[in-house]
Amino acid sequence: MNLTVDIGNTRVKAAVFEEDKLIDLFVFDKKKIISEIKKIVKKRTISAAIVSNVATISEKKMVQLNKIIHFQVVSATSKVPFINLYKTPETLGVDRIALVAAAVKQFPNKNVLVIDAGTCITFDFVNSKAEYLGGAISPGIQLRYKALNIFTANLPLIASLELKNFIGRNTEESIISGVLNGVQKEIEGVINDYKEEFLHLTVVLTGGDTNFLSKQLKSSIFANQNFLLQGLNEILKYNE
């Protein structure tokens, strides 16, 4: 069995795979990573493990993790099942690398746009020749709410994902409308741009805000919150 671990900006997601099948999923706080990984390894017979570390954890903790089980660490130099044409591959986020690996595996010989809606919204495009061309990075929903609160004098901090009307009747509703409608229109606009450029486009939506956005978007998409974990599993298998 393979263990894949994604250390994100706000939490850790881990999954146990048997071949291509996800059989266990765990979500926990970064502070509990050592104890939680110990529990997983004790529960399952893990033969190989891989970690994607977006929010840097200390070297000390990585040493502790490797004492539990040896982890392959995803980096810009990792062998991947696609051709990386990004002009600055050393700056490409490991989460984005994993998402593209999943896209190539699950949609071979397809033009695929992967949208990861979390702290940031990332857009990653891989063509039908398994060539990764790049994409875009934009602030996520909660980041936009926080920016409006922090960088203005009087706007409150909002966390809602409930959009009642596109016309805000008060300040709170206006912020919700501006942020949620803005994100929705932005994503639909980006999808349309890619559709004009590339025929037969497959769109995958993943990340923490998947459930909300998948209901709002008019475009035909594949929603998969565990796409990144599946990509990590593909990289692990590819390197074996």
C-alpha positions in Angstrom: 0.0 0.0 0.0 1.1 3.6 -0.7 0.8 6.5 1.7 0.4 10.0 0.2 0.6 13.1 2.3 -0.2 16.7 1.3 0.9 19.4 3.7 -1.1 22.4 2.7 -1.3 26.0 3.9 -4.0 25.2 6.6 -4.1 21.4 7.1 -2.7 18.0 6.2 -4.5 15.5 4.0 -3.3 11.9 3.8 -4.5 8.9 1.9 -3.7 5.3 1.7 -3.8 3.7 -1.8 -3.9 0.1 -2.9 -2.7 0.3 -6.5 -5.0 3.1 -7.9 -7.8 2.7 -5.3 -8.0 5.2 -2.5 -9.0 3.1 0.6 -8.4 5.5 3.5 -8.5 9.3 3.8 -7.4 11.4 6.7 -7.5 15.2 7.4 -5.8 16.8 10.4 -4.1 19.8 11.8 -0.4 20.3 10.9 0.5 20.3 14.6 -0.6 16.7 14.8 1.3 15.4 11.8 3.7 13.1 13.7 1.1 11.4 15.9 -1.4 11.0 13.0 1.1 9.5 10.6 2.2 7.1 13.3 -1.5 6.0 13.6 -1.8 5.5 9.9 1.4 3.5 9.5 0.3 1.3 12.5 -3.1 0.7 11.0 -2.0 -0.1 7.5 0.9 -2.0 5.9 2.6 0.8 4.0 5.3 -0.1 1.5 6.1 3.3 0.1 5.3 6.9 1.1 5.4 10.4 -0.5 4.9 13.9 0.8 4.0 17.2 -0.9 5.0 20.1 1.4 3.5 23.4 0.3 3.5 25.0 3.9 7.1 24.3 5.0 7.4 22.2 8.1 10.6 22.1 10.0 13.6 19.9 9.1 13.2 18.4 12.6 9.7 17.2 11.8 10.8 15.8 8.5 13.5 13.8 10.3 10.8 12.5 12.7 8.5 11.6 9.8 11.3 9.6 8.1 11.9 7.7 11.3 8.2 6.5 11.1 8.5 5.6 7.4 10.8 6.8 4.6 9.1 9.6 2.6 9.9 10.5 -1.0 9.7 14.3 -1.1 8.2 15.9 -4.2 10.3 18.6 -5.7 11.1 20.4 -9.0 13.6 17.6 -9.7 11.3 14.7 -9.1 10.7 12.4 -12.1 7.2 12.9 -13.3 5.0 11.3 -16.0 4.7 14.5 -18.1 7.0 16.9 -20.0 7.5 20.1 -18.0 7.7 23.1 -20.3 7.3 25.7 -17.5 10.0 28.4 -18.0 11.0 28.3 -14.3 10.5 24.7 -13.3 12.3 25.3 -10.0 9.6 27.7 -8.9 6.7 25.4 -9.8 4.7 24.4 -6.7 4.8 20.8 -5.7 1.0 20.7 -5.4 0.7 21.8 -9.0 3.2 19.1 -10.1 1.0 16.5 -8.4 -2.2 17.8 -10.0 -0.7 17.6 -13.4 0.5 14.0 -12.8 -3.1 13.1 -11.8 -4.4 14.8 -15.0 -2.0 12.9 -17.3 -2.9 9.6 -15.6 -6.7 10.0 -15.5 -7.2 11.7 -18.8 -4.5 10.4 -21.2 -4.2 12.1 -24.6 -6.5 14.9 -23.5 -6.2 18.6 -23.1 -6.8 19.1 -19.4 -7.2 22.2 -17.3 -7.0 21.5 -13.5 -8.5 24.2 -11.2 -7.4 23.9 -7.5 -9.7 26.1 -5.4 -8.2 26.5 -2.0 -6.2 29.2 -0.2 -5.1 30.2 -3.8 -6.9 29.3 -7.0 -4.4 27.7 -9.4 -5.0 26.9 -13.0 -2.8 24.3 -14.6 -2.9 23.1 -18.2 -1.5 20.0 -19.8 -2.1 19.2 -23.4 -2.9 16.0 -25.2 0.9 15.3 -25.7 1.4 15.3 -21.9 3.2 18.6 -22.1 2.6 20.9 -19.2 2.5 24.5 -20.4 1.7 26.4 -17.2 -1.4 28.3 -15.9 -2.3 30.9 -13.4 -2.4 31.7 -9.7 -5.2 33.8 -8.1 -6.4 34.6 -4.6 -8.9 32.1 -3.2 -12.2 32.9 -1.6 -11.1 33.2 2.0 -8.0 35.1 0.9 -10.2 37.7 -0.8 -12.4 38.0 2.3 -9.3 38.5 4.5 -7.8 41.1 2.1 -10.9 43.2 2.2 -10.9 43.1 5.9 -7.2 43.8 6.5 -6.5 46.4 3.8 -9.6 48.6 4.5 -10.7 50.5 7.6 -14.3 49.4 8.0 -15.1 46.3 6.0 -15.8 43.2 8.3 -14.3 39.8 7.9 -16.7 37.4 6.2 -16.5 33.6 5.8 -19.8 32.8 4.2 -20.2 30.7 1.1 -23.9 31.4 0.8 -24.8 33.7 -2.0 -28.5 34.8 -1.7 -28.6 37.4 -4.4 -26.1 39.0 -6.8 -27.3 42.4 -5.6 -25.9 43.0 -2.1 -28.5 44.7 0.1 -26.0 45.6 2.9 -22.3 45.7 3.3 -21.9 42.0 4.3 -24.1 40.8 1.4 -22.1 43.2 -1.0 -18.8 41.6 0.1 -20.2 38.1 -0.4 -21.6 39.0 -3.8 -18.4 40.6 -4.9 -16.2 37.8 -3.8 -18.3 34.8 -4.7 -19.6 36.2 -8.0 -16.1 37.4 -8.8 -14.5 34.0 -8.3 -17.3 32.3 -10.3 -17.0 34.6 -13.2 -13.2 34.5 -13.1 -13.1 30.7 -13.3 -15.8 30.5 -16.0 -13.8 33.2 -18.0 -10.6 31.3 -17.7 -12.3 28.1 -18.8 -13.8 29.8 -21.9 -10.3 31.2 -22.8 -8.8 27.7 -22.8 -11.8 26.3 -24.7 -11.2 28.9 -27.5 -7.6 27.9 -27.7 -7.8 24.1 -27.2 -10.4 21.7 -28.6 -12.1 19.1 -26.5 -11.0 20.5 -23.2 -11.4 18.5 -20.0 -11.8 20.6 -16.8 -11.1 19.2 -13.4 -12.1 21.1 -10.2 -10.4 20.2 -6.9 -9.5 21.9 -3.6 -11.3 22.9 -0.4 -14.0 25.0 -2.2 -14.8 22.3 -4.7 -18.3 21.5 -3.3 -19.4 25.1 -3.4 -18.0 26.0 -6.8 -19.1 22.9 -8.6 -22.7 23.9 -7.9 -22.1 27.5 -9.2 -20.2 26.9 -12.4 -22.1 26.5 -15.6 -19.2 24.7 -17.4 -19.1 20.9 -17.5 -16.4 19.8 -15.0 -15.1 16.8 -13.2 -15.1 17.6 -9.4 -12.6 15.6 -7.4 -11.4 16.8 -4.0 -8.7 14.1 -3.8 -7.1 14.8 -7.1 -3.8 16.0 -5.6 -3.5 12.9 -3.5 -4.1 10.8 -6.5 -1.4 12.7 -8.3 1.1 12.0 -5.5 0.3 8.3 -5.8 1.0 8.5 -9.5 4.4 10.2 -8.9 5.3 7.6 -6.3 4.4 4.7 -8.7 6.3 6.4 -11.5 9.5 6.6 -9.5 9.2 3.0 -8.4 
